[in-house]
Amino acid sequence: MKTAIIGCGAIGQRLCELVPQLVPEAGLAVVAERQEAHAALRERLDSRVLLVSSPDALIEAGVTLAIECAGHAALRGYGPTLLRRGIDLMVVSVGALADAPTETLLHRAAVDGGSQIRIPSGAAGGLDVLTSARLAGLESVAYRCVKPPAAWQGTPAQTMVALESLSESTVFYSASAREAARLFPQNANFAASVALAGVGFDNTTVELCADPKATRNTHSVHAKGVFGDIAFQINGISLATNAKTSLLTPYSVVRMLMNLCRPVALA
């Protein structure tokens, strides 16, 4: 396996540390980032890691798996080209799939190239249970996300609620997972993962909440179906370098790499 990372922000930088340590057999060989960032990255990355700035350069480098963690625009820019050339793509910015044309474009590219789109769990837990429940008969899924006001800064939440002056927990947005993922791309990847595992973007209900007393990000999922009820909650800690990203997200990528590389894969 020869692996590339697309994007070297908070998640990408952490993966550059974790992958060689925890799953060296994944063969991290290439990092794709904007040309203007290369000089700074060169000082931090292993000298054997190649720096590139285009999908064609990744193809020329002979990578077999690319890990996208650069945002929606980068996924649309890199994804179709790589998939059509038979390169599997691990998608961290899963909220981008809430855009139907983007989802269709990537799916068709994967079919044409005989490649696969892989979606790690990110901050989400219980996706295996939701997927099984969908096959058995899943009727409804509701997702609620509670974060400190600071985690919603720089998002449309600023125009919906006075984040700086909140005195109590406040639900400021309620909609489908599709709309939540589109409007809050950096905060709603969890909702997108739950939707893909369960009843889809349009049928998954989402509530987003800011709580001045919250010290962690709380994700709650409730599902009902012919199998019974499912309820789980994750009280997560953000990456120190990005309040909008769960500390678990890069580790979920590492876990998926382990499943791809090792004799025993835990679903």
N, C-alpha and C positions, 0 to 999 in steps of 0.2 A: 504494500500500500504506500502511496505517496500523497500526502495530504497538504492542502493549502488552506489558509485562513484569509477570508475576505473581510477586511476592516480591522483596524488595530486600536479601537477605542477601549473602553473599560473592559468589555467582555473579551475582545480579541487579545488585549495585553495579558489578561489573566490566563487565557488559553495558551499563549506562548510560553508561560511559565509551567502550567499544569501538564500539558500534553507530553513534553519530553520527560517529565518526572514520573508520571503515573501510567502513561501508555506509550512508551517510546517506539513500540512496534507500529504505531500509526504513521510514523515517518513524516513528521512535520518538516516540510522542505521549502515552502513558499508562503509569503505574506503579500497580499494585494492591498495596496493603500494608495491614496493620492500622491502624485509625484512630489509635491511640496512637503510631504511629511517624511520622506525617505531618509533625509539626513539625520533627523532626530531619532528615528527608529533604528537606524544602523548602529547607533551607539548603545542601544538596549538589547538588540536581538543577537542571537548566536550568529557568528560570522558565516556559518554554513547555510543559513536561511537566505534564500533569494528574495529580493524585493521587486515587485512588479506593480503595474498600475493599469492593467487591461485584461479582459478575459482571454484575448488572443495570446497574451504572454503566459497565462496559466496553462493554456492548451500546449503551447510550445515547450513548457517546462515538464510536461508529461504527468501532471497530477491525475490521480484516479478518484479523489474525493475532495470536494471543496466545502468548507464550513463558512456559511454566510452569517456575519454578525455586524453588519455595517448599516442596516436600515433598509427601508422599503425601496428607495431609489436604487441603491446598490443591488438589491435582489433582482429588480427588473432589468438592471443594466448588465449584470453578469449571468443570472440564472438561465435564461433561455439558450444563450450561446453555449454554455458549458453542458447543459443537459442534452442538447442536440448532438454534441460530440461524444456522448456516452459517458460523461463524467457525473458521478452521483453528487447530489447537492444536499447538504444538511442545512436546514433553514431555521435560524434563531428568530428572525423577524417575522414570526408566523402571522402576526396581525395583518401583514400585507396580503394574505390570502383572502381577507374579507372583501377585497376588491375583486369582483367576479372576473373581469377581463384579465387581471394578473394571474389569478388561479388557473384560468383556462389556458393562457399562454404558456405557463410553466408545465401544466399537465400535458399539453400537446407536444412540447419540446421533449419531455421525458419519454413519451411514447415513441416519438420519431427517433430518438437517440438510443432507445433501449436502456435508459438510465432510470434512476430512482430518486425521488424527493424524500428525504428523511427528516422527520420533525422530532427533535428531542423534547422532553417534557418541560424544560425550562424550570420555572418556579412551581409549576403545577404538579400536584400529586394525584394519584388515583385515576390517571387516564386509562390504565389497563382495565380497571373496574368499569369505567364508563363505556369503554369500547365493547366489553363483554355484555354489558347491560343493553346497549343499543341492539346487539344481535338478538338478545332474548326478548326485547320489547320495551323500549324506553319511551316514556310519555312526556316528561317535562324535565328541564334542567334550569336551575336558577343559580346565578353566581353573584356574589357580593364582595367587593374589594374595599377595604378600609386602610387608609394610609395617613401618616402625619401630613399636615398642610404643606410642609416643605417639599414633600415628594410630588406634589401637584403643581409646584411652581414651574413656570415655563410651558404650561399646557393650557388648553381652553378653559380649564377649571377656574382660572383667574378671572374670566369674564362671567362666570356663573355664580360665584360665591366669594365673599371677602375673606380670603384665606388668612390674612394677617390678623384679623380680629375675631376669629371663631372662638367661642367659649364652650361649645359642645359639639358632639358628633353630628355631622350634617350630611345627608344624602343630597348631592348636587346634580346627579345625572342618573337617569333611568331609561334604558332603551334596549334594543337587541344587541347581541354580540357583534353583529356586522357594523352597526353604527358606532358602537363603542370602540371597536378596533380601528375604524377609520379616523375617528376624531381624536383618540388618545393612543397613537401608535407606539409610544414608548412605555405606556402604562398598562395597556390592555392585551399584551401577548398572552397572558394567562387566560383571559376570556376567549381568545381565539383558539387556544389549545383545547379548552373545555368544549367549545362549539364543534370543533373538528372531531373530537372523540365521541361526542354525544349526538344531539339532535340538530346540529347545523347552526350556522350563523344567524339565520332569521328566526329560529325558534328557541334560541337560548336567551333568557332574560338576564340583564346585567344591571346592577346598582353600584355606583361609585360614590365613595364616602370619604370625607376629610374629618379627622378627629384630632383635636389639639392635644389630647391626652395619650394618643397612641405613640408608642415607642418602636413599634414594629409594623410591618405590612401584613395585614390579615386577609387571607383569601378563604372564603367559605363557599362550598358547593352543596346544593341539595338537588337530588334527582329522585324521580318516582317512575315506576313502571310495573309490568306484570311480575317482575322478580321480587318486588318489595320497594324499600326505600334505601337511598344512599345519602349519607351526610358526612362531610369531612371538612376540616379547617386546618389551614397552615398559617402559623405566626412566624413570618420570615424576617430575616435581617437583610438589609441592602448591602451591596458592595460599597466599600469605603470610598471608592472613586466615583460612584454614581448612585444617587439616592433613588433613581427610577428603576434600578436593576437589582434583582434578587441575587444574593450571594450564591444561591444554589444553581443559577443558570449555567455558568461555565462548567460546573461539575456534572450537570445533566448531559452536556456535550461529551465530556470525558467518559461518562458511563456508556453512552451510545457507541463511542469509539471502542471501548473495551468489548462490547458485545460483537462488534464487527471483526475484531482482531483475535479474540481468544476462543479456545475450544468450547467453553461453557458460556452461554448467553442467558442472562436473567431478564425476562421480559418485564 
